[in-house]
Amino acid sequence: MAWWLLGVALAGSCPTFRAELAGVVGIEALPEASGLVASGRDPARLWSHNDSGNAAELIAMGLDGALQGIWPVAATALDWEDLARRGDELLVGDIGDNRGVRPHVSIWVVTEPIGGPGEPLAAREIRFTYEDGPRDAEVLLVEPGTGRLLVVSKGRESEHAIYAVPEQGGVAVRVGEVPWVQATPYRTAGDVAPDGSAVILRGYTFGWWYPVPESGSLVEALSAEPCPFPTVPEAQGESVAFGADGMVYTASETVGQPLWRYRRVP
């Protein structure tokens, strides 16, 4: 099995991971894997979805990238960009806005299904705008403990603003900013560890690991200096997820791309 040892720059304070080839995402119905999150009901399942221009569907795969099923969602899909989980809910961020012109964006909330595909999943829409105007974003996070929804802007404005999205929708308020660090300027996905101890943001070619303080505040975590989380080169890396098995998984757009898992080295 192919693997790489991924070291980090801040010796003694940051974790080290070994990247392993978990499988290949050869799912014809998933040409643009743009979101990834672990199932809360099946430890051997990951959920994903396509980027803009595709159907409103949630696609389940195994930890080897093999297709497990496709669930239509009773929602619109303008530019789905990220997936998050909150208990038994899956939350889809329809938050992409490359040109910064959308009058509103949305988060679609569905109850995670059990078993195989069936009727289209009912979805609740959280529709919102940003207090300082349209933003292109590809990161949706759920704050541990509070369940608060946070969106991190992609970086087209040379910053990564953090917005808190009201549960009922409306106006998302700017609550912080992720310091600008390089390797790749954009943030294309993010996820929070199941135990709430860390959050990962990634770009197309690199990632960052942020320890979460005892307060559980993701804003506080993302405002601090991160640990590097080097990723294996991918065609267009737009997804990252903490697995129920303690691994970190990444996937790329384009059918037939590897599914990578990252094992923490003691």
C-alpha positions as CSV (number, residue, x, y, z in Angstrom):
1,M,0.0,0.0,0.0
2,A,1.4,3.4,-1.0
3,W,2.1,5.7,1.9
4,W,4.0,8.9,2.7
5,L,5.2,10.2,6.1
6,L,4.0,13.8,6.4
7,G,6.1,15.8,8.9
8,V,5.3,19.1,10.4
9,A,7.4,22.2,11.0
10,L,6.7,22.9,14.6
11,A,8.5,20.0,16.3
12,G,7.1,18.9,19.6
13,S,3.8,20.8,19.3
14,C,2.2,19.5,16.1
15,P,1.1,16.0,15.1
16,T,2.6,14.0,12.4
17,F,0.6,11.9,9.9
18,R,1.2,9.0,7.6
19,A,-0.8,9.1,4.4
20,E,-2.1,5.8,3.0
21,L,-3.9,5.0,-0.1
22,A,-7.4,3.9,1.1
23,G,-8.8,3.2,-2.3
24,V,-10.1,4.9,-5.5
25,V,-13.2,6.9,-5.9
26,G,-14.4,5.4,-9.2
27,I,-18.0,6.6,-8.9
28,E,-19.2,7.8,-12.2
29,A,-22.0,9.8,-10.5
30,L,-19.3,11.7,-8.5
31,P,-17.2,13.6,-11.0
32,E,-16.7,16.6,-8.8
33,A,-16.4,15.5,-5.2
34,S,-16.6,18.8,-3.3
35,G,-17.7,17.8,0.1
36,L,-16.9,14.9,2.5
37,V,-18.0,13.9,6.0
38,A,-18.1,10.8,8.0
39,S,-21.5,9.1,8.7
40,G,-22.8,9.4,12.2
41,R,-24.7,6.1,11.9
42,D,-22.3,3.8,10.0
43,P,-18.6,4.0,10.9
44,A,-17.7,2.4,7.5
45,R,-19.4,5.2,5.4
46,L,-18.5,8.6,4.1
47,W,-20.9,11.0,2.5
48,S,-20.0,13.2,-0.5
49,H,-21.7,15.4,-3.1
50,N,-20.8,17.1,-6.4
51,D,-19.8,20.7,-7.1
52,S,-21.9,23.1,-9.1
53,G,-23.8,22.1,-12.2
54,N,-24.9,18.7,-10.9
55,A,-28.0,17.2,-9.3
56,A,-29.0,17.6,-5.7
57,E,-27.8,14.3,-4.4
58,L,-25.9,12.9,-1.5
59,I,-23.6,10.0,-2.4
60,A,-22.4,7.4,0.1
61,M,-19.1,5.6,-0.3
62,G,-17.2,3.1,1.8
63,L,-13.8,3.8,3.4
64,D,-12.3,2.4,0.2
65,G,-14.1,4.8,-2.1
66,A,-16.6,2.2,-3.4
67,L,-20.2,3.4,-4.1
68,Q,-22.8,2.5,-1.4
69,G,-25.7,4.4,-2.8
70,I,-27.1,7.7,-4.1
71,W,-29.9,9.6,-2.3
72,P,-31.7,12.4,-4.2
73,V,-32.4,15.5,-2.0
74,A,-35.5,17.6,-2.2
75,A,-33.5,20.8,-2.5
76,T,-31.8,23.1,-5.1
77,A,-28.1,22.7,-5.9
78,L,-26.6,25.9,-7.3
79,D,-23.1,25.5,-6.0
80,W,-22.8,22.8,-3.3
81,E,-19.3,23.1,-1.7
82,D,-19.1,21.4,1.7
83,L,-20.7,18.9,4.0
84,A,-20.9,18.9,7.8
85,R,-22.6,16.7,10.3
86,R,-24.5,17.6,13.5
87,G,-25.8,14.6,15.4
88,D,-28.1,12.8,13.0
89,E,-28.2,15.7,10.6
90,L,-26.2,16.2,7.4
91,L,-25.7,19.8,6.4
92,V,-24.9,20.8,2.8
93,G,-23.4,24.2,2.2
94,D,-24.7,25.7,-1.0
95,I,-22.3,28.5,-0.4
96,G,-20.2,28.8,-3.6
97,D,-20.3,32.1,-5.3
98,N,-17.3,32.5,-7.6
99,R,-18.4,35.9,-9.0
100,G,-19.8,37.2,-5.7
101,V,-23.2,38.0,-7.1
102,R,-25.7,35.6,-5.4
103,P,-28.5,37.4,-3.6
104,H,-28.5,34.7,-1.0
105,V,-26.9,31.3,-0.2
106,S,-28.2,28.3,1.7
107,I,-27.4,25.5,4.0
108,W,-29.6,22.4,3.4
109,V,-30.3,20.2,6.5
110,V,-31.4,16.6,6.1
111,T,-31.7,13.7,8.5
112,E,-29.0,11.1,7.7
113,P,-30.7,8.1,6.1
114,I,-30.2,4.5,7.2
115,G,-29.8,1.6,4.9
116,G,-30.1,1.9,1.1
117,P,-31.5,4.6,-1.2
118,G,-35.2,5.3,-1.2
119,E,-37.4,8.3,-1.6
120,P,-35.8,11.8,-2.0
121,L,-34.6,13.1,1.3
122,A,-36.7,15.9,2.8
123,A,-34.5,19.0,3.4
124,R,-34.9,22.2,5.5
125,E,-33.3,25.3,4.0
126,I,-31.4,27.9,6.1
127,R,-31.2,30.8,3.7
128,F,-28.9,33.7,4.5
129,T,-26.8,36.6,3.3
130,Y,-23.6,38.0,4.7
131,E,-23.6,41.3,6.7
132,D,-20.8,42.7,4.5
133,G,-22.0,41.5,1.1
134,P,-21.7,38.4,-1.1
135,R,-18.8,36.0,-0.4
136,D,-17.5,33.0,-2.1
137,A,-17.1,30.2,0.5
138,E,-16.3,26.5,0.5
139,V,-16.0,25.7,4.2
140,L,-18.9,24.8,6.5
141,L,-18.2,23.9,10.1
142,V,-20.3,22.9,13.1
143,E,-19.0,24.1,16.4
144,P,-18.7,21.4,19.0
145,G,-20.9,21.7,22.0
146,T,-23.0,24.6,20.7
147,G,-23.9,23.2,17.3
148,R,-23.4,26.7,15.9
149,L,-22.9,26.9,12.1
150,L,-19.8,28.7,10.8
151,V,-18.8,29.5,7.2
152,V,-15.3,30.4,6.3
153,S,-14.8,32.5,3.1
154,K,-12.6,31.0,0.4
155,G,-10.1,33.8,0.2
156,R,-10.8,35.6,-3.1
157,E,-10.7,38.9,-1.1
158,S,-7.2,37.9,0.3
159,E,-8.8,37.1,3.6
160,H,-10.7,34.2,5.2
161,A,-13.6,35.7,7.1
162,I,-15.6,33.6,9.6
163,Y,-19.3,34.0,9.7
164,A,-21.9,32.7,12.2
165,V,-25.1,31.6,10.4
166,P,-28.3,32.0,12.4
167,E,-30.3,28.7,12.7
168,Q,-33.4,30.4,11.3
169,G,-31.5,32.1,8.5
170,G,-31.3,35.8,7.8
171,V,-28.0,37.7,8.1
172,A,-24.7,35.9,8.9
173,V,-22.5,37.9,11.2
174,R,-18.8,38.2,10.8
175,V,-17.3,36.8,14.0
176,G,-13.6,36.4,13.2
177,E,-10.9,35.9,10.7
178,V,-8.5,33.1,9.9
179,P,-4.9,34.5,9.7
180,W,-3.6,34.5,6.1
181,V,-1.0,31.7,5.7
182,Q,0.4,30.5,2.5
183,A,1.2,27.3,0.6
184,T,-2.2,27.8,-1.2
185,P,-4.3,30.9,-0.8
186,Y,-7.7,29.3,-0.9
187,R,-9.6,27.3,1.6
188,T,-11.7,24.6,-0.1
189,A,-12.9,22.4,2.7
190,G,-12.9,21.9,6.5
191,D,-14.0,19.5,9.2
192,V,-14.1,19.2,13.0
193,A,-12.8,16.1,14.8
194,P,-15.6,14.0,16.4
195,D,-14.3,14.7,19.9
196,G,-14.1,18.4,19.1
197,S,-10.3,18.5,19.7
198,A,-9.2,19.8,16.4
199,V,-10.4,21.4,13.1
200,I,-8.8,21.0,9.7
201,L,-8.9,23.5,6.8
202,R,-7.5,22.6,3.5
203,G,-6.7,24.2,0.2
204,Y,-6.1,22.6,-3.2
205,T,-2.6,21.5,-2.4
206,F,-2.1,21.9,1.4
207,G,-3.9,21.8,4.7
208,W,-3.8,23.2,8.3
209,W,-4.5,21.6,11.6
210,Y,-5.9,23.8,14.4
211,P,-6.1,22.5,18.0
212,V,-9.4,23.5,19.6
213,P,-9.2,25.1,23.1
214,E,-11.1,23.9,26.1
215,S,-13.7,26.5,25.5
216,G,-14.7,24.6,22.3
217,S,-14.6,27.9,20.3
218,L,-13.8,27.3,16.7
219,V,-13.3,31.0,16.2
220,E,-10.7,31.1,18.9
221,A,-9.0,28.0,17.4
222,L,-9.0,29.3,13.8
223,S,-7.6,32.7,15.0
224,A,-4.4,31.0,16.3
225,E,-1.3,29.8,14.5
226,P,-2.0,26.4,12.8
227,C,0.0,23.3,12.5
228,P,0.9,22.4,8.9
229,F,-1.1,19.4,7.5
230,P,0.6,18.5,4.3
231,T,-1.6,16.6,1.8
232,V,-0.6,14.2,-0.9
233,P,-0.8,15.9,-4.3
234,E,-4.3,15.7,-5.8
235,A,-5.8,16.8,-9.1
236,Q,-8.1,19.3,-7.4
237,G,-8.4,18.7,-3.7
238,E,-11.7,20.0,-2.4
239,S,-12.7,17.7,0.5
240,V,-11.5,16.6,3.9
241,A,-13.2,14.6,6.7
242,F,-12.4,13.1,10.1
243,G,-13.4,9.5,9.9
244,A,-15.1,7.6,12.8
245,D,-12.0,5.4,12.8
246,G,-9.8,8.3,13.9
247,M,-8.3,8.8,10.4
248,V,-8.5,11.9,8.3
249,Y,-9.7,11.4,4.7
250,T,-9.2,13.5,1.6
251,A,-10.6,13.2,-1.9
252,S,-10.3,15.2,-5.2
253,E,-12.6,16.1,-8.0
254,T,-12.4,13.9,-11.2
255,V,-13.6,10.3,-11.4
256,G,-10.9,7.7,-10.6
257,Q,-9.0,9.8,-8.1
258,P,-7.4,8.3,-5.0
259,L,-9.1,8.4,-1.6
260,W,-6.4,9.1,0.9
261,R,-6.4,8.4,4.6
262,Y,-4.1,10.0,7.1
263,R,-3.0,8.0,10.2
264,R,-1.7,9.9,13.1
265,V,1.8,8.7,14.1
266,P,2.4,8.5,17.9
